[in-house]
């Protein structure tokens, strides 16, 4: 099974054929398709090599959002009452939390990844879990490692343990210069991470379980956010003082990761300072600058962007200069030239080390 495979009803129905494993050691002995609807599939299932079979009515969904899960379980139960047999749902992915819900409802369920619970009262219960989601396109958040959802991952790497979802959401908002994700967005993102086995939810508490894979996923999914205008300047009044940018509460700003690397790593740095700003005209009005038509002569480049990540968890020095976070700096360098990628390796190790401290 390939994570790039598009999940369609027919793709899932093809999985429910005679002779196919349902959930090892259970095997499908006979499958009856009365129509193209997955809810019209009847299965005869038995242990491998056994003669006795059990009948299941199947309800299938090609996505696994909370609503899809709820609708599938309700329809499966209705199908079983109307047609006899045991209710079974079939989704692209079932997280450990979803399997626990199925167990509490006495409803069976399988997924495309090898997880499932098959339960027949007073006869048997087969459970398999721990397989990661191989079909991320079906997750409730389109991509939980980009955009505002990606800020949740960054906050978890910075601090792996949280007592409540609200506490986590408030911390993200506190570290964001632009608008952070809503409580609902954070909740959906946390569910997506839990389904990927990246974190553990116990009651209200949230604990990052795999910081290395979380960071790797951020790196794998990171893309340079398209910027708006960018302009080159020279300072018109002596040494450049960026702290003046903080004189407006309406402006979000910080050095880019490329210009922040000396904050975290000893390396020779040349060229103009690259500064991300949320409003180019406002930033210009707060600094004494002269436009420079030759980039190599410039002291500073102002880059207009609405990328939340550029203004998230910025570090600030005694002069009021805001630096890109260590994670943002690593992401930018990791996508750069050979020399930058070599530096990124050391930053990667320092980030992972900090999560274990």
Secondary structure by P-SEA (a helix, b strand, c coil): ccccccccaaaaaaaaccccccccccccccccccccccccbbbbcccccccbbbbbbbbbbccccaaaaaaaaaaaaaaaaacccbbbbbcccccaaaaaaaaaaccccccccccccccccccbbbbbccccccccccccccccccaaaaaaaaaaaaccccccaaaaaaaaaaacccccccaaaaaaaaaaaaaaccccccccbbbbccaaaaaaaaaaacccccccbbbbbcccccccccccccccccbbbbccccccccccccccccccbbbbbccaaaaaaacbbbbbcccccccbbbbbbccccccccccccccccccccaaaaaaaaaaccaaaaaaaaaaaaaaaaaaac
